[in-house]
């Protein structure tokens, strides 16, 4: 299971290295892309990258004083896609209830109007 900082780093790497291609990335660039609340130092970033590599989320060809040649592996992309799907499902649930209430109100209004119309027609 990934912690929040590791997920942020993995998302940044996915944007930097699309389609599983190796790319040279500077540690300063990764750190500057992180939100201020979750920023890490060089040692912390190095630990996160080592963890991601051991879990087979990324592949690092070489590391040279804060410059990395790396790519995001399919398993890393899959983890991020699963997270996006879960977020979409969570966001979609309230819309269902709003739609349900709107349909109920429309059905209630149309049935009330039809009863009112039938009552008016039967009186004349």
matplotlib code that plots the C-alpha trace (Angstrom):
import matplotlib.pyplot as plt

x = [0.0, 1.3, 1.4, 0.3, 3.8, 4.7, 1.4, 2.2, 5.7, 4.3, 1.8, 4.5, 6.6, 3.7, 3.3, 7.0, 7.5, 4.4, 3.9, 6.5, 9.4, 12.6, 13.3, 16.0, 14.4, 16.0, 15.2, 14.7, 11.9, 10.1, 10.3, 9.1, 6.1, 4.9, 2.5, 4.1, 2.4, 3.9, 7.4, 10.3, 14.0, 16.5, 17.0, 13.3, 12.8, 15.6, 13.9, 10.5, 12.1, 13.9, 10.7, 8.8, 11.5, 11.5, 7.7, 8.1, 6.1, 9.1, 12.4, 15.5, 18.3, 20.7, 21.0, 23.6, 23.6, 19.9, 19.5, 17.5, 16.8, 13.6, 10.2, 6.9, 6.2, 2.8, 2.0, 2.6, 0.3, -2.3, -2.2, -2.9, -5.7, -7.4, -7.2, -8.8, -11.6, -12.3, -12.4, -14.8, -17.1, -17.1, -18.0, -20.7, -22.7, -24.2, -25.3, -27.3, -29.3, -29.9, -31.1, -33.4, -35.0, -35.5, -37.2, -39.4, -40.5, -41.2, -43.3, -45.2, -45.8, -46.9, -49.3, -50.8, -51.3, -52.9, -55.3, -56.1, -56.8, -59.0, -61.0, -61.5, -62.6, -65.1, -66.7, -67.6]
y = [0.0, 3.4, 6.3, 9.8, 11.1, 8.0, 8.3, 12.0, 11.1, 8.3, 10.7, 13.2, 10.5, 9.3, 12.8, 13.2, 9.8, 9.0, 5.6, 3.8, 5.5, 6.2, 9.8, 11.8, 13.6, 15.9, 15.5, 19.3, 19.1, 16.3, 18.1, 21.4, 19.7, 18.4, 20.5, 22.6, 20.6, 17.3, 18.4, 16.2, 16.7, 14.9, 12.0, 11.6, 11.6, 9.1, 6.8, 7.1, 6.3, 3.2, 2.0, 2.5, 0.6, -2.3, -2.6, -2.6, 0.6, 2.2, 1.2, 3.2, 2.8, 5.0, 7.6, 10.3, 12.9, 13.7, 13.0, 9.9, 8.0, 6.2, 5.0, 4.1, 0.4, -1.0, -2.0, 1.6, 2.9, 0.3, 1.5, 5.1, 4.1, 2.0, 5.0, 7.3, 4.8, 4.7, 8.5, 8.6, 6.0, 8.0, 11.2, 9.5, 8.2, 11.5, 12.2, 9.0, 10.2, 13.6, 12.0, 9.7, 12.5, 14.6, 11.7, 11.1, 14.7, 14.8, 11.6, 13.0, 16.3, 14.7, 12.3, 15.2, 17.2, 14.3, 13.7, 17.4, 17.4, 14.3, 15.9, 19.1, 17.1, 15.0, 18.0, 19.6]
z = [0.0, -0.9, 1.4, 0.2, -0.5, -2.6, -4.6, -5.3, -6.5, -8.6, -10.2, -10.9, -12.5, -14.6, -16.0, -16.6, -18.2, -20.3, -22.1, -20.0, -21.7, -19.8, -19.2, -17.3, -14.4, -11.9, -8.2, -7.9, -10.6, -8.7, -5.4, -6.9, -8.4, -5.0, -3.0, -0.3, 2.4, 1.3, 0.1, 0.9, 0.9, -1.4, 1.0, 1.5, -2.3, -2.7, -0.1, -1.9, -5.3, -3.8, -2.3, -5.5, -7.4, -4.9, -5.2, -9.0, -9.6, -11.4, -13.0, -12.4, -14.9, -13.1, -10.3, -10.5, -7.7, -7.9, -11.6, -12.4, -15.6, -14.9, -16.2, -14.6, -15.0, -16.0, -12.4, -11.3, -14.0, -13.0, -9.4, -10.4, -12.8, -10.1, -7.8, -10.5, -11.0, -7.3, -7.2, -10.2, -8.5, -5.3, -7.1, -9.2, -6.3, -5.2, -8.7, -8.7, -5.7, -7.2, -10.4, -8.5, -6.5, -9.7, -11.5, -8.5, -8.3, -12.1, -11.9, -8.9, -10.6, -13.8, -12.0, -10.0, -13.2, -15.0, -12.0, -12.0, -15.7, -15.4, -12.6, -14.6, -17.7, -15.8, -14.2, -17.6]

ax = plt.figure().add_subplot(projection="3d")
ax.plot(x, y, z, "-o")
ax.set_aspect("equal")
plt.show()
